[in-house]
């Protein structure tokens, strides 16, 4: 129960990461976990034995209740059967709860480990996205400046073309006046 409480305690991310890295990578913890797995195999065998005893004691209790024919009851027999029934049920519950707790601890450990790895991946992706986002912003700003300079150049070129056309028209008109040629293509 203490181990479970430590696993699910709301620890800061860095402390939790260090704790779980230690638990996951430590050779000492690996040996302890191996020993616990062997112990849980024995607890599993004890659970099966406790179940069998509980069913056997329950069957004996039912037989004793059916076998009473008269009004005289043996208090010691009833107490003995009730005690055996209590002990067998207690052993079944204890071993069953121990097995269940081992499964819960194992699953909780791996879920929390997956959570830590997912948080690490999220942080990496977020950092990469922010860096690429900054690079994209810089590239886009550079591209905008290039387009603005091209647009300015284009506007300047249009203005020059308009001025050149206006000057050409003025010179053509002046040339026509001096030479006496009249152009019917353009009407002023």
Long-range contacts (C-beta under 8 A, 24 or more apart in sequence): 1-101, 3-105, 4-101, 4-104, 4-105, 4-108, 7-105, 7-108, 7-109, 7-112, 8-108, 8-112, 13-116, 13-119, 16-112, 16-116, 17-116, 17-120, 20-109, 20-112, 20-113, 20-116, 23-109, 24-113, 36-102, 40-98, 40-99, 40-102, 43-95, 43-98, 43-99, 43-102, 44-95, 44-99, 46-91, 46-95, 47-92, 47-95, 47-96, 47-98, 47-99, 50-88, 50-91, 50-92, 50-94, 50-95, 50-96, 51-92, 53-88, 53-91, 53-92, 54-85, 54-88, 54-89, 54-91, 54-92, 56-88, 57-81, 57-84, 57-85, 57-88, 58-85, 60-84, 61-85
